[in-house]
Amino acid sequence: MCAARHHVAQHLGESLTLDGIARDLLTSRSRLCAAFRAETGEGLGAYVRRARMERAANLLEVASVSVAEVASAVGYPRAWRSKGDGGQKGTGPF
């Protein structure tokens, strides 16, 4: 699953879907998700969200950029950012 982690890291600023990651890695979504969870103990979707939040936190600490710029850099679309998450932690896009 090193390939999946590498793929996520390389494409974190883009729209990522489980189907898209599986397609790029030449496997099925179910096989990718099962193998990733078996190897890491974490779901792939949760991994992507955590990787995005970690990169966002890092960017906010070291760069003089706006929250909107950080959100864009870690793959959250503008439409979602403008709507917010309704105050619910853990909601929003993949």
Phi, psi and omega in degrees: 000004173302324179296321179292316179297318179297316180299315179299313181300320182287337186238021186300329181278001181253171174289120180245133173232155177300318179298318180293318178297314179300315180299315181295331179264008175059047178215178177270157179300314183294320179294317179300310182297317180295315181293319180296313180295320180297322183278324188252340185079006183229143175290152181296320178298318178296322178297315180299313179300316180295318179298319178296316181293321178295317179293321178298315179299318179297314180298320180293330179284321190254346186240151175266073181230159180282163177300322179298320179293321178295314179302316179296321182293336181253013169094012176269123184293152182301317182302320180291318181299322183288334179274336183074188181250014179068019179078009181257111178297136177089004177260168179118190185287163177311000000 
